[in-house]
């Protein structure tokens, strides 16, 4: 019986590996990520809006997330710390909730966690599409002061590396 199970296990290895590779490729695919931030409006929790495509001299981390995403939730304290460390020098985080996220859940989470950065919605998926299709959350885009996308990060960032990259994009601390 054990001989037969070993043979059956081998038969399933190749299809499972192939299926895993297809899943990874599907997550990473998209319509192509832009080099420049698309000129799209983000509706913010506070009732305001921000035009991500308007290069206003700030360095931004645009973070696509969801309240139903465990890694997103676990990563928020790190994003808050990064925001606080660099905000005085012209950096901000803009967290954009995915279209499938209930606005009331986003509002409650942001209030409960006292998020120090701007939080917005993507109610019809326009931002998702504008950034080339978000296939996994969290996905973040680091944007320079001229509105160019410098780095795309799938998953939670390594904050040491992110801090070093942000430091190259911002003026020195005074």
Secondary structure, DSSP 4 states (H G I P E B T S, - for coil): -HHHHHHHHHHHHHHHHHHHHHHHHHHH--S---SB----EEEETTS-EEETTS--S-EEEEEEE-TT-HHHHHHHHHHHHHHHHHGGGTEEEEEEE-TTS-HHHHHHHHHHHT--SEEEE-TTSHHHHHTT---SSSEEEEE-TTSBEEEEEESS--HHHHHHHHHHHSPPP-
